[in-house]
Amino acid sequence: MKTLSIGAFEAKTHLSALLGKVQMGQVFCITKRGRPVAELRPAKSTQHRPVFGCDRGRVTVSADFDAPLADFQEYTQ
């Protein structure tokens, strides 16, 4: 997405609406008297929750996954 410029007064007035757009990925350059002062962008998440299925194709289970192991036969008798 393209960075949009917005004046400081307008940013203050419409902060709630801007935060909604930022949450969707929009970035704003906040200006004061036409000069860039700050950027309003989505925060980097400090907690990462894995997305279901994100490891698809990375993990394989062999056909003998549940076959008895020779090393442990003495423990199962």
N, C-alpha and C positions, 0 to 999 in steps of 0.2 A: 504494500500500500504506500501511497505517496504521503509524505509529511505535509501537513497543512499548517499554515501560520494563523495565529489568532492573537489578538491584543490581550494584554493583561486584564483590563477591565472586563472585557467580554468573557474571558476565561473564568474570572471570579463570578460573574453573573450567571453563567451557564455551566458551572462546574459539574453538577450532577449529570447533565446530559452528556458532557464531554467524557466523564468517567465511563458511561455506558458504551460510548464509541471506542474508548481506549480498551475496554474489556474485550471488544471484538477485534482488536489488533490495530486500530488507527493510532497514529503518532501525531502529536501536535507540537509545533514550535511556538512557544509563548514569547511574544515580543512586547517591548516597552518602548514607546516612541519610535517604532519601526525597527528596532534593533533586537536581535535574538537574545533572550535572557535565560530561558530554560526549555527543556523538552518534557512533555507529558507522554509517557509511553507505558505499555504493560510492564508490570513488575515481573522479575524473574522469580519463579517459584522456588522456595527453599525446601519444600517437601515435594518429592516426586512420587506420584502414585502410578504404578504400572498400569498400562492399558491392557484390557483383556485381549489375548491373542498376539501381543507384541513380539513374542518369541517364536511364533509359528515358523517352522522350517529350520530352526536352530537346534531344537532338541529332538533326538531320535531315541526310540526305545527298541532294543534288539528283540528278536523273536523269542529268545530263551530268557527273557527278563525274570520270569518267575520260576525258572528251573532250579532245582536244588544245587547248592554249591558243594563240591567235593570236600573242601576245607572244613565244612561244618557238619559233616555226616556224624561224627562222633558225638556232637551235642544234641542231635535230634533222636538218638536211640535211647 
